[in-house]
Amino acid sequence: MKLLLFPFTLIYQLVLSIRHLLFNLGILHSESFEIPVISVGNLSMGGTGKTPHIEYLVRLLKKNYRVAILSRGYGRKTKGFVLGNDQMTSMEIGDEPKQYLQKFSDITVAVDEKRRNGIRKLLNSPNSPHLILLDDAFQHRYVKPGLNILLTDYHNLYTKDYIVPAGNLRDNISAAKRADIIVVTKTPAIFSPFIERDLYASIKPTPDQKLFFSYIQYGNLTSVVKSNKIYVPRSIGTILLLTGIANPYPLKEYLNDKCNDIMHMDFPDHHPYTEKDFQKIASNFDSIIGKNKMIVTTEKDAMRLTDSPYFRTLENLPLFFVPIEIRFHDRGGSSFDEMLLEYVRKNHENYRLYSGKS
């Protein structure tokens, strides 16, 4: 089947190559900004863990700087620049920005499909940020970030993939050369030197690029409805797993060790849950025989579920999400932090001198 799709892949690859050439020649213009701008993105269609890596950067940087996140706001029904607030739904601002707003009350979150316009709006806002994190902007070449971070999934490295439709890549493999930092995500928690050696051999970073390795740390099951006094039993029977993300399999693998059985309802990434979906979820839950059964979903899906007018179908059921955070392996974690902090410190000081802002 993939062989039949390769002609279309070659056409798309040619289009991408021409686009990159126009930027490289200056025919299409990339704009730089004096403020520190950090882009986090990937070459694939999704599933590399951009959201938890953005959250990692927020935790690292917000102690000493005013942080803003600028996203396209994929899946939202609004258009143009929108400055987020905690009353907005995912339909108004998008899944990831909604999650950022819920988790971090002391940062700015905005969306704009035109990133240059979004950055200018943020810089002209009353409490302008010290730095801007661009969520999923590796392909958005109209902005030239000061630091480009490229993520690739350990289980599906971009070096072993193909451009859509034959594969899962949305950009040429050669585009990875623009990255300052490459992070291999979702690596095993126990990370041997042999795995590291093989990843270096596969990715072949340039002398100017830094390669780091991160893994997922799962948190305790958390009730989606905070007011519900529902507790996690010591022994879990069957989990009805709901996922609407690009790659649910690491989560499913993690939960396999926590329960007797899993019934998985797998929806597309950014899936807008319909009334029929809610009815089917409730029906599947009712059909599960046995004690200590529960519904488990991702943090991102939990927001889409609770934003829906049909959520009442599930609000009295034992519904939990699994929070996740990113950790870096010891050989790379501290130097990753140091590299980020040094870039922001140096460029923030330059921006203060240039603009006169504090």
Secondary structure as the mmCIF struct_conf table of DSSP 4:
data_model
#
loop_
_struct_conf.conf_type_id
_struct_conf.id
_struct_conf.beg_label_comp_id
_struct_conf.beg_label_asym_id
_struct_conf.beg_label_seq_id
_struct_conf.end_label_comp_id
_struct_conf.end_label_asym_id
_struct_conf.end_label_seq_id
HELX_RH_AL_P HELX_RH_AL_P1 LYS A 2 ASN A 24
TURN_TY1_P TURN_TY1_P1 LEU A 25 GLY A 26
BEND BEND1 ILE A 27 LEU A 28
HELX_LH_PP_P HELX_LH_PP_P1 HIS A 29 SER A 30
STRN STRN1 GLU A 31 GLU A 31
HELX_LH_PP_P HELX_LH_PP_P2 SER A 32 SER A 32
BEND BEND2 GLU A 34 ILE A 35
STRN STRN2 VAL A 37 ASN A 42
BEND BEND3 LEU A 43 LEU A 43
STRN STRN3 SER A 44 SER A 44
BEND BEND4 MET A 45 GLY A 46
BEND BEND5 THR A 48 THR A 48
HELX_RH_AL_P HELX_RH_AL_P2 LYS A 50 LEU A 61
TURN_TY1_P TURN_TY1_P2 LYS A 62 ASN A 64
BEND BEND6 TYR A 65 TYR A 65
STRN STRN4 VAL A 67 SER A 71
TURN_TY1_P TURN_TY1_P3 TYR A 74 GLY A 75
BEND BEND7 LYS A 77 LYS A 77
BEND BEND8 GLY A 80 GLY A 80
STRN STRN5 VAL A 82 LEU A 83
TURN_TY1_P TURN_TY1_P4 ASP A 86 GLN A 87
HELX_RH_AL_P HELX_RH_AL_P3 SER A 90 ILE A 93
HELX_RH_AL_P HELX_RH_AL_P4 ASP A 95 LYS A 103
TURN_TY1_P TURN_TY1_P5 SER A 105 ASP A 106
BEND BEND9 ILE A 107 ILE A 107
STRN STRN6 THR A 108 VAL A 111
BEND BEND10 GLU A 113 LYS A 114
HELX_RH_AL_P HELX_RH_AL_P5 ARG A 115 LEU A 123
TURN_TY1_P TURN_TY1_P6 ASN A 124 ASN A 124
BEND BEND11 SER A 125 SER A 125
TURN_TY1_P TURN_TY1_P7 PRO A 126 ASN A 127
BEND BEND12 HIS A 130 HIS A 130
STRN STRN7 LEU A 131 ASP A 135
TURN_TY1_P TURN_TY1_P8 ASP A 136 ASP A 136
TURN_TY1_P TURN_TY1_P9 PHE A 138 GLN A 139
TURN_TY1_P TURN_TY1_P10 ARG A 141 TYR A 142
STRN STRN8 VAL A 143 VAL A 143
BEND BEND13 GLY A 146 GLY A 146
STRN STRN9 LEU A 147 ASP A 153
TURN_TY1_P TURN_TY1_P11 TYR A 154 HIS A 155
STRN STRN10 ASN A 156 ASN A 156
HELX_RH_3T_P HELX_RH_3T_P1 TYR A 158 LYS A 160
STRN STRN11 ILE A 163 ILE A 163
TURN_TY1_P TURN_TY1_P12 VAL A 164 ALA A 166
BEND BEND14 GLY A 167 ASN A 168
STRN STRN12 LEU A 169 LEU A 169
BEND BEND15 ARG A 170 ASP A 171
HELX_RH_3T_P HELX_RH_3T_P2 ILE A 173 ARG A 178
BEND BEND16 ASP A 180 ASP A 180
STRN STRN13 ILE A 181 THR A 185
BEND BEND17 LYS A 186 LYS A 186
BEND BEND18 ALA A 189 ILE A 190
HELX_RH_AL_P HELX_RH_AL_P6 PRO A 193 ILE A 203
TURN_TY1_P TURN_TY1_P13 PRO A 207 ASP A 208
STRN STRN14 LYS A 210 TYR A 218
STRN STRN15 THR A 222 SER A 223
BEND BEND19 VAL A 224 VAL A 225
TURN_TY1_P TURN_TY1_P14 LYS A 226 SER A 227
BEND BEND20 ARG A 234 SER A 235
STRN STRN16 ILE A 236 THR A 243
BEND BEND21 ILE A 245 ALA A 246
HELX_RH_AL_P HELX_RH_AL_P7 TYR A 249 ASN A 256
TURN_TY1_P TURN_TY1_P15 ASP A 257 LYS A 258
STRN STRN17 CYS A 259 ASP A 266
TURN_TY1_P TURN_TY1_P16 ASP A 269 HIS A 270
HELX_RH_AL_P HELX_RH_AL_P8 GLU A 275 SER A 287
BEND BEND22 GLY A 290 ASN A 292
STRN STRN18 MET A 294 THR A 298
HELX_RH_AL_P HELX_RH_AL_P9 GLU A 299 ASP A 307
BEND BEND23 SER A 308 SER A 308
TURN_TY1_P TURN_TY1_P17 PRO A 309 TYR A 310
HELX_RH_3T_P HELX_RH_3T_P3 PHE A 311 THR A 313
TURN_TY1_P TURN_TY1_P18 LEU A 314 ASN A 316
BEND BEND24 LEU A 317 LEU A 317
STRN STRN19 LEU A 319 VAL A 322
STRN STRN20 ILE A 324 PHE A 328
HELX_RH_AL_P HELX_RH_AL_P10 ASP A 330 SER A 355
#
